[in-house]
Amino acid sequence: MKQLRYILEAIVLYVFFGICFLLTPVPASNLGGFIGRTVGPRLAASRKARRNLDLALPGLPDAEKSRIITDMWDNLGRVIAEYPHLEKIARTRVSVINEGIITKTIDAGQGAVFIAAHQANWEIDMTTLHVRFNVVPNLTYRAPNNPMTDYLLEYARTLGGRIKAIPKARSSGRDLMTVMKNKEYLGILIDQKYHEGIAVDFFGYPAMTNPIAVVLCQKYNTPLIPVQNRRTGPAQFELTAYPPMRLFDGSGEPLPVADVLKEANGMIQDWIVLDPGQWLWLHRRWDLK
C-alpha cells in the first residue's frame, strides 16, 4: 500500500509540474496558490499549524489565525508551482537588499554559510546566489520519504545538478566539512526541529535547534550570514542579506553556540511576526503537548 501511495503521489506531482512548466511563472504561481488555499485548510495538517499558532501567537483572534493558515497554504501551493521556474524567477524576479554584503563576502574568498527559514519560497535563496552572483552553492535539505518525488524536487532545486544538494543526515558531516575546507558557500534552513540540537528560545518556548551552522563557522572562521526571504507578489521576492553574525568575543574566543543560536532564532521570529502567513507552520517545532 505504501508503494502504491508513493506512485500515486508521484504521478500527481509530475503532472502538476508539467502543467506549471507549460505556464509562465506568474500564472503557475497563481494556480498553485489557488489550489493551496482551497485544499490546504481542509487537511488534517492544518490542526498542527493551528496548535503552533496558539503557542507562538496566542493573542491573535481565531479569525486572524485562520487567515494566517489560509495564507500559509496559499504560499506553499505557490512554492510547489514555482519549482519549474526557479532559475527564471531568481534571474528576473528577485530584489536583493544589501547586495554589497554578499559581493564583499565573495570577493574575500572565505566562503560563507547563509542561514534562513522556511519563508516565502525558500528554494529561491541558493538559486539566486548561483544565477546572480555566479557561484556554485551547496544546500542542505530534508528528503521526503517518497523517493520518486524526492528525485523530481531535488532535480528542480539544484537546477539539474548545478547546485550541490546535501541531505540532512548524520553521514553528511564529512560533506559539510569538505564544503568549509574548500571555502565554498552553504545554505542551511535552521527553523526545523533537530532532535540532537540545542534547546533555544523561540516564541517563548525552548526549540531544539541545529547548531551545525554556528559550529562550522567558528571552526573554519567563516562568515555566518542571515538571509530573509519575503514574497512580494506571485513569483516575486525580496531577499535581504544581513551583516555576518558575531561569532567570537573581543579576545577571539568563540561565543557560546547557544547564544549565537538565540540571536538567530530571535531574528527569524521577528521576520515571522512581520508576515506570519509566509512561514511554514506545519513543522513540529516545539516539544510541547
BALOVO-991238 format. One record per residue (C-alpha): residue in one letter; residue number from 0; x, y, z. Coordinates in steps of 0.05 Angstrom, whole numbers, plus 32768, in hexadecimal, padded with zeros to 4 digits. Layout:
<site residuo="A" num="NUM" x="X" y="Y" z="Z"/>
...
This chain:
<site residuo="M" num="0" x="8000" y="8000" z="8000"/>
<site residuo="K" num="1" x="8039" y="802F" z="800F"/>
<site residuo="Q" num="2" x="8058" y="8023" z="7FCB"/>
<site residuo="L" num="3" x="8015" y="8030" z="7FA9"/>
<site residuo="R" num="4" x="800D" y="8070" z="7FD0"/>
<site residuo="Y" num="5" x="8053" y="8086" z="7FBB"/>
<site residuo="I" num="6" x="8042" y="8078" z="7F72"/>
<site residuo="L" num="7" x="8001" y="809F" z="7F76"/>
<site residuo="E" num="8" x="8024" y="80DA" z="7F99"/>
<site residuo="A" num="9" x="805A" y="80DA" z="7F64"/>
<site residuo="I" num="10" x="8028" y="80D9" z="7F2B"/>
<site residuo="V" num="11" x="8002" y="8115" z="7F48"/>
<site residuo="L" num="12" x="8042" y="813C" z="7F53"/>
<site residuo="Y" num="13" x="8060" y="812D" z="7F0F"/>
<site residuo="V" num="14" x="801F" y="8141" z="7EEC"/>
<site residuo="F" num="15" x="801A" y="8181" z="7F15"/>
<site residuo="F" num="16" x="8063" y="8191" z="7F06"/>
<site residuo="G" num="17" x="8056" y="8186" z="7EBC"/>
<site residuo="I" num="18" x="801A" y="81B6" z="7EBC"/>
<site residuo="C" num="19" x="8041" y="81EB" z="7EE2"/>
<site residuo="F" num="20" x="807D" y="81E3" z="7EB3"/>
<site residuo="L" num="21" x="8050" y="81F3" z="7E78"/>
<site residuo="L" num="22" x="8039" y="8233" z="7E9B"/>
<site residuo="T" num="23" x="8062" y="8271" z="7EA8"/>
<site residuo="P" num="24" x="8077" y="827E" z="7EF0"/>
<site residuo="V" num="25" x="803E" y="82AC" z="7F05"/>
<site residuo="P" num="26" x="8004" y="8281" z="7EEC"/>
<site residuo="A" num="27" x="8026" y="8243" z="7F08"/>
<site residuo="S" num="28" x="802E" y="8265" z="7F4C"/>
<site residuo="N" num="29" x="7FE5" y="827C" z="7F4B"/>
<site residuo="L" num="30" x="7FCD" y="8235" z="7F3A"/>
<site residuo="G" num="31" x="7FF6" y="8218" z="7F73"/>
<site residuo="G" num="32" x="7FDC" y="824E" z="7FA3"/>
<site residuo="F" num="33" x="7F94" y="8240" z="7F8F"/>
<site residuo="I" num="34" x="7F9B" y="81F5" z="7F9B"/>
<site residuo="G" num="35" x="7FC1" y="8200" z="7FDC"/>
<site residuo="R" num="36" x="7F8F" y="822F" z="7FFC"/>
<site residuo="T" num="37" x="7F54" y="8207" z="7FE3"/>
<site residuo="V" num="38" x="7F6A" y="81C2" z="7FF9"/>
<site residuo="G" num="39" x="7F9E" y="81CE" z="8030"/>
<site residuo="P" num="40" x="7F72" y="81EA" z="8068"/>
<site residuo="R" num="41" x="7F46" y="81AC" z="8062"/>
<site residuo="L" num="42" x="7F80" y="817C" z="806E"/>
<site residuo="A" num="43" x="7F8E" y="815D" z="80B2"/>
<site residuo="A" num="44" x="7FD3" y="817D" z="80B1"/>
<site residuo="S" num="45" x="7FB2" y="81C0" z="80BD"/>
<site residuo="R" num="46" x="7FA4" y="81AB" z="8104"/>
<site residuo="K" num="47" x="7FEF" y="81A8" z="8111"/>
<site residuo="A" num="48" x="7FF6" y="81EE" z="80F4"/>
<site residuo="R" num="49" x="7FBE" y="8207" z="8122"/>
<site residuo="R" num="50" x="7FE0" y="81E8" z="815F"/>
<site residuo="N" num="51" x="8022" y="820A" z="814C"/>
<site residuo="L" num="52" x="7FFF" y="824D" z="8144"/>
<site residuo="D" num="53" x="7FDC" y="8245" z="8187"/>
<site residuo="L" num="54" x="8021" y="823C" z="81A7"/>
<site residuo="A" num="55" x="8047" y="8272" z="8181"/>
<site residuo="L" num="56" x="8012" y="82A8" z="8178"/>
<site residuo="P" num="57" x="7FDE" y="829A" z="81AD"/>
<site residuo="G" num="58" x="7FC2" y="82E1" z="81AE"/>
<site residuo="L" num="59" x="7FA8" y="82DF" z="8167"/>
<site residuo="P" num="60" x="7F5D" y="82D6" z="815B"/>
<site residuo="D" num="61" x="7F48" y="8293" z="813F"/>
<site residuo="A" num="62" x="7F33" y="82B3" z="80FE"/>
<site residuo="E" num="63" x="7F78" y="82D0" z="80F4"/>
<site residuo="K" num="64" x="7F98" y="828C" z="8102"/>
<site residuo="S" num="65" x="7F6A" y="826D" z="80CD"/>
<site residuo="R" num="66" x="7F80" y="82A3" z="809C"/>
<site residuo="I" num="67" x="7FC9" y="8295" z="80AA"/>
<site residuo="I" num="68" x="7FBE" y="824A" z="809F"/>
<site residuo="T" num="69" x="7F9C" y="8259" z="805C"/>
<site residuo="D" num="70" x="7FD5" y="8288" z="8048"/>
<site residuo="M" num="71" x="8007" y="8252" z="805C"/>
<site residuo="W" num="72" x="7FE6" y="821F" z="802F"/>
<site residuo="D" num="73" x="7FE1" y="8252" z="7FF7"/>
<site residuo="N" num="74" x="802C" y="825E" z="7FFD"/>
<site residuo="L" num="75" x="803D" y="8214" z="8000"/>
<site residuo="G" num="76" x="8014" y="8207" z="7FC1"/>
<site residuo="R" num="77" x="803A" y="823E" z="7F9F"/>
<site residuo="V" num="78" x="807D" y="8222" z="7FB5"/>
<site residuo="I" num="79" x="806D" y="81DF" z="7F95"/>
<site residuo="A" num="80" x="8053" y="81FF" z="7F55"/>
<site residuo="E" num="81" x="8091" y="822B" z="7F50"/>
<site residuo="Y" num="82" x="80C2" y="81F1" z="7F51"/>
<site residuo="P" num="83" x="80C5" y="81EA" z="7F05"/>
<site residuo="H" num="84" x="80D6" y="8235" z="7F00"/>
<site residuo="L" num="85" x="810A" y="823E" z="7F37"/>
<site residuo="E" num="86" x="8141" y="8255" z="7F09"/>
<site residuo="K" num="87" x="8117" y="8287" z="7EE3"/>
<site residuo="I" num="88" x="80F9" y="82A3" z="7F23"/>
<site residuo="A" num="89" x="813E" y="82AA" z="7F43"/>
<site residuo="R" num="90" x="815A" y="82CD" z="7F06"/>
<site residuo="T" num="91" x="8122" y="82FF" z="7EF9"/>
<site residuo="R" num="92" x="80F1" y="8302" z="7F33"/>
<site residuo="V" num="93" x="811B" y="8308" z="7F72"/>
<site residuo="S" num="94" x="8131" y="8349" z="7F92"/>
<site residuo="V" num="95" x="8170" y="8341" z="7FBD"/>
<site residuo="I" num="96" x="8176" y="8372" z="7FF7"/>
<site residuo="N" num="97" x="81BB" y="837F" z="8013"/>
<site residuo="E" num="98" x="81DA" y="835E" z="7FD7"/>
<site residuo="G" num="99" x="821E" y="837A" z="7FEB"/>
<site residuo="I" num="100" x="8221" y="834B" z="8026"/>
<site residuo="I" num="101" x="8220" y="8310" z="7FF7"/>
<site residuo="T" num="102" x="8250" y="832C" z="7FC3"/>
<site residuo="K" num="103" x="8281" y="8340" z="7FFA"/>
<site residuo="T" num="104" x="827F" y="82FA" z="8016"/>
<site residuo="I" num="105" x="828A" y="82DB" z="7FD2"/>
<site residuo="D" num="106" x="82C4" y="830A" z="7FC3"/>
<site residuo="A" num="107" x="82E5" y="82F7" z="8005"/>
<site residuo="G" num="108" x="82E8" y="82AE" z="7FEE"/>
<site residuo="Q" num="109" x="82D8" y="8292" z="8033"/>
<site residuo="G" num="110" x="8299" y="826D" z="8021"/>
<site residuo="A" num="111" x="825C" y="8278" z="804C"/>
<site residuo="V" num="112" x="8221" y="8256" z="806D"/>
<site residuo="F" num="113" x="81DD" y="8276" z="805F"/>
<site residuo="I" num="114" x="81A6" y="8267" z="8091"/>
<site residuo="A" num="115" x="815C" y="8271" z="8082"/>
<site residuo="A" num="116" x="8117" y="8257" z="8093"/>
<site residuo="H" num="117" x="80DD" y="8235" z="806F"/>
<site residuo="Q" num="118" x="80C0" y="8278" z="805A"/>
<site residuo="A" num="119" x="80A3" y="828E" z="8017"/>
<site residuo="N" num="120" x="80C6" y="8260" z="7FE4"/>
<site residuo="W" num="121" x="8104" y="8249" z="800A"/>
<site residuo="E" num="122" x="811D" y="8224" z="7FCB"/>
<site residuo="I" num="123" x="812B" y="8268" z="7FAC"/>
<site residuo="D" num="124" x="8163" y="8279" z="7FDD"/>
<site residuo="M" num="125" x="819B" y="824E" z="7FC2"/>
<site residuo="T" num="126" x="8180" y="8251" z="7F7B"/>
<site residuo="T" num="127" x="8189" y="829D" z="7F7D"/>
<site residuo="L" num="128" x="81CF" y="8296" z="7F99"/>
<site residuo="H" num="129" x="81E0" y="8269" z="7F5E"/>
<site residuo="V" num="130" x="81C1" y="828F" z="7F23"/>
<site residuo="R" num="131" x="81CC" y="82D6" z="7F3C"/>
<site residuo="F" num="132" x="8210" y="82D0" z="7F5D"/>
<site residuo="N" num="133" x="822F" y="829A" z="7F31"/>
<site residuo="V" num="134" x="8243" y="826A" z="7F68"/>
<site residuo="V" num="135" x="8233" y="8221" z="7F72"/>
<site residuo="P" num="136" x="8211" y="821B" z="7FB6"/>
<site residuo="N" num="137" x="8201" y="81DF" z="7FE0"/>
<site residuo="L" num="138" x="81C0" y="81D5" z="8005"/>
<site residuo="T" num="139" x="81A7" y="81A6" z="8039"/>
<site residuo="Y" num="140" x="8162" y="8187" z="8033"/>
<site residuo="R" num="141" x="8135" y="8155" z="8054"/>
<site residuo="A" num="142" x="8122" y="8120" z="8021"/>
<site residuo="P" num="143" x="80D8" y="810B" z="801E"/>
<site residuo="N" num="144" x="80C8" y="80C2" z="802D"/>
<site residuo="N" num="145" x="80B1" y="80B7" z="7FE6"/>
<site residuo="P" num="146" x="80EF" y="80AB" z="7FBB"/>
<site residuo="M" num="147" x="80CA" y="80BA" z="7F7B"/>
<site residuo="T" num="148" x="80B4" y="80FF" z="7F91"/>
<site residuo="D" num="149" x="80F9" y="8109" z="7FB1"/>
<site residuo="Y" num="150" x="811A" y="8101" z="7F6D"/>
<site residuo="L" num="151" x="80EF" y="8135" z="7F4C"/>
<site residuo="L" num="152" x="80F5" y="8168" z="7F84"/>
<site residuo="E" num="153" x="8140" y="8160" z="7F89"/>
<site residuo="Y" num="154" x="8147" y="8167" z="7F3D"/>
<site residuo="A" num="155" x="811F" y="81A8" z="7F40"/>
<site residuo="R" num="156" x="8140" y="81C7" z="7F7D"/>
<site residuo="T" num="157" x="8186" y="81B8" z="7F63"/>
<site residuo="L" num="158" x="8177" y="81D1" z="7F1C"/>
<site residuo="G" num="159" x="8187" y="818D" z="7F00"/>
<site residuo="G" num="160" x="81C5" y="8184" z="7F2B"/>
<site residuo="R" num="161" x="81E5" y="81C8" z="7F25"/>
<site residuo="I" num="162" x="81DA" y="81D5" z="7F6F"/>
<site residuo="K" num="163" x="81F5" y="81A0" z="7F9F"/>
<site residuo="A" num="164" x="81C2" y="8181" z="7FCE"/>
<site residuo="I" num="165" x="81D6" y="8160" z="8010"/>
<site residuo="P" num="166" x="819F" y="8137" z="8032"/>
<site residuo="K" num="167" x="8195" y="8143" z="807D"/>
<site residuo="A" num="168" x="81B2" y="8104" z="809D"/>
<site residuo="R" num="169" x="81E8" y="80F1" z="80CE"/>
<site residuo="S" num="170" x="8213" y="80D9" z="8094"/>
<site residuo="S" num="171" x="8213" y="811F" z="8076"/>
<site residuo="G" num="172" x="8246" y="813B" z="80A7"/>
<site residuo="R" num="173" x="8280" y="8129" z="807A"/>
<site residuo="D" num="174" x="8261" y="814C" z="803E"/>
<site residuo="L" num="175" x="8254" y="818B" z="8067"/>
<site residuo="M" num="176" x="829C" y="818D" z="807F"/>
<site residuo="T" num="177" x="82B4" y="8185" z="8038"/>
<site residuo="V" num="178" x="828A" y="81C1" z="8024"/>
<site residuo="M" num="179" x="82A9" y="81EB" z="805B"/>
<site residuo="K" num="180" x="82F0" y="81D5" z="804D"/>
<site residuo="N" num="181" x="82E8" y="81E7" z="8004"/>
<site residuo="K" num="182" x="82CC" y="822C" z="8018"/>
<site residuo="E" num="183" x="828B" y="8220" z="7FF3"/>
<site residuo="Y" num="184" x="8245" y="823A" z="8001"/>
<site residuo="L" num="185" x="8211" y="8216" z="802A"/>
<site residuo="G" num="186" x="81C7" y="8223" z="8036"/>
<site residuo="I" num="187" x="81A5" y="8207" z="8074"/>
<site residuo="L" num="188" x="815D" y="8210" z="808A"/>
<site residuo="I" num="189" x="8160" y="8211" z="80D6"/>
<site residuo="D" num="190" x="8117" y="8215" z="80EA"/>
<site residuo="Q" num="191" x="8107" y="81CB" z="80EB"/>
<site residuo="K" num="192" x="8109" y="81A0" z="8129"/>
<site residuo="Y" num="193" x="814B" y="817B" z="8132"/>
<site residuo="H" num="194" x="8146" y="8145" z="8167"/>
<site residuo="E" num="195" x="8190" y="8146" z="8177"/>
<site residuo="G" num="196" x="8196" y="8192" z="8176"/>
<site residuo="I" num="197" x="8197" y="81C7" z="81AC"/>
<site residuo="A" num="198" x="8158" y="81E0" z="81CF"/>
<site residuo="V" num="199" x="8153" y="822A" z="81BE"/>
<site residuo="D" num="200" x="811B" y="825A" z="81CB"/>
<site residuo="F" num="201" x="80EB" y="8263" z="8190"/>
<site residuo="F" num="202" x="80AA" y="8289" z="819C"/>
<site residuo="G" num="203" x="80B4" y="8280" z="81E7"/>
<site residuo="Y" num="204" x="80BD" y="8234" z="81E6"/>
<site residuo="P" num="205" x="80FB" y="8208" z="81E0"/>
<site residuo="A" num="206" x="8105" y="81EF" z="8199"/>
<site residuo="M" num="207" x="8139" y="81BB" z="8187"/>
<site residuo="T" num="208" x="8165" y="81E0" z="8155"/>
<site residuo="N" num="209" x="819C" y="81C3" z="8129"/>
<site residuo="P" num="210" x="81DF" y="81E3" z="813D"/>
<site residuo="I" num="211" x="8205" y="81CB" z="8100"/>
<site residuo="A" num="212" x="8207" y="820F" z="80DD"/>
<site residuo="V" num="213" x="8226" y="8231" z="8119"/>
<site residuo="V" num="214" x="8255" y="81F8" z="8129"/>
<site residuo="L" num="215" x="8270" y="81F6" z="80E1"/>
<site residuo="C" num="216" x="8279" y="8241" z="80DC"/>
<site residuo="Q" num="217" x="829E" y="8245" z="811E"/>
<site residuo="K" num="218" x="82CA" y="8209" z="810C"/>
<site residuo="Y" num="219" x="82DD" y="8224" z="80C8"/>
<site residuo="N" num="220" x="82D8" y="826F" z="80D7"/>
<site residuo="T" num="221" x="82A3" y="8278" z="80A1"/>
<site residuo="P" num="222" x="826D" y="82AE" z="809E"/>
<site residuo="L" num="223" x="8228" y="829B" z="80B5"/>
<site residuo="I" num="224" x="81F6" y="82C6" z="808E"/>
<site residuo="P" num="225" x="81AB" y="82C7" z="809D"/>
<site residuo="V" num="226" x="817D" y="82CF" z="8060"/>
<site residuo="Q" num="227" x="8134" y="82E3" z="8064"/>
<site residuo="N" num="228" x="8106" y="82CE" z="802B"/>
<site residuo="R" num="229" x="80C6" y="82F5" z="8021"/>
<site residuo="R" num="230" x="8091" y="82E8" z="7FEB"/>
<site residuo="T" num="231" x="807B" y="832A" z="7FCC"/>
<site residuo="G" num="232" x="804D" y="830C" z="7F97"/>
<site residuo="P" num="233" x="8041" y="82CF" z="7F6C"/>
<site residuo="A" num="234" x="8086" y="82B3" z="7F5B"/>
<site residuo="Q" num="235" x="80A4" y="82F4" z="7F75"/>
<site residuo="F" num="236" x="80D4" y="82F9" z="7FB1"/>
<site residuo="E" num="237" x="8100" y="8326" z="7FDA"/>
<site residuo="L" num="238" x="813F" y="8308" z="7FFA"/>
<site residuo="T" num="239" x="8160" y="832F" z="8031"/>
<site residuo="A" num="240" x="81A7" y="831D" z="8045"/>
<site residuo="Y" num="241" x="81BB" y="8331" z="808C"/>
<site residuo="P" num="242" x="8202" y="833F" z="80A5"/>
<site residuo="P" num="243" x="8229" y="8301" z="80BB"/>
<site residuo="M" num="244" x="8216" y="82EC" z="8102"/>
<site residuo="R" num="245" x="8248" y="82F5" z="813A"/>
<site residuo="L" num="246" x="8268" y="82B2" z="8149"/>
<site residuo="F" num="247" x="82A4" y="82C6" z="8175"/>
<site residuo="D" num="248" x="82AF" y="82F3" z="81B1"/>
<site residuo="G" num="249" x="82E1" y="832C" z="81B5"/>
<site residuo="S" num="250" x="831A" y="82FD" z="81C5"/>
<site residuo="G" num="251" x="830C" y="82CF" z="818A"/>
<site residuo="E" num="252" x="82EB" y="8298" z="81B3"/>
<site residuo="P" num="253" x="82AD" y="8277" z="8196"/>
<site residuo="L" num="254" x="826B" y="8290" z="81B3"/>
<site residuo="P" num="255" x="823E" y="825A" z="81D1"/>
<site residuo="V" num="256" x="821A" y="8237" z="8198"/>
<site residuo="A" num="257" x="81D8" y="823E" z="81BE"/>
<site residuo="D" num="258" x="81E0" y="8289" z="81C1"/>
<site residuo="V" num="259" x="81EA" y="828F" z="8176"/>
<site residuo="L" num="260" x="81AF" y="8261" z="8169"/>
<site residuo="K" num="261" x="8183" y="828A" z="8197"/>
<site residuo="E" num="262" x="8193" y="82C9" z="816F"/>
<site residuo="A" num="263" x="8186" y="82A4" z="812E"/>
<site residuo="N" num="264" x="8143" y="8289" z="8147"/>
<site residuo="G" num="265" x="8131" y="82CF" z="815E"/>
<site residuo="M" num="266" x="813D" y="82EA" z="8118"/>
<site residuo="I" num="267" x="8112" y="82B4" z="80F9"/>
<site residuo="Q" num="268" x="80DC" y="82C0" z="812C"/>
<site residuo="D" num="269" x="80DB" y="830A" z="811A"/>
<site residuo="W" num="270" x="80D6" y="82F9" z="80D0"/>
<site residuo="I" num="271" x="809B" y="82CA" z="80DC"/>
<site residuo="V" num="272" x="8075" y="82FD" z="8106"/>
<site residuo="L" num="273" x="8079" y="832F" z="80CD"/>
<site residuo="D" num="274" x="8053" y="82FF" z="809E"/>
<site residuo="P" num="275" x="8040" y="82BE" z="80C1"/>
<site residuo="G" num="276" x="801B" y="82A4" z="8084"/>
<site residuo="Q" num="277" x="805D" y="829C" z="805F"/>
<site residuo="W" num="278" x="807B" y="826B" z="8092"/>
<site residuo="L" num="279" x="8070" y="8220" z="8090"/>
<site residuo="W" num="280" x="8049" y="8212" z="80D0"/>
<site residuo="L" num="281" x="8044" y="81C7" z="80C2"/>
<site residuo="H" num="282" x="8085" y="81B2" z="80E4"/>
<site residuo="R" num="283" x="8083" y="8196" z="812B"/>
<site residuo="R" num="284" x="80B2" y="81CC" z="8144"/>
<site residuo="W" num="285" x="80A7" y="81C4" z="818F"/>
<site residuo="D" num="286" x="80A6" y="8187" z="81BD"/>
<site residuo="L" num="287" x="8067" y="819E" z="81DF"/>
<site residuo="K" num="288" x="8024" y="817C" z="81E7"/>
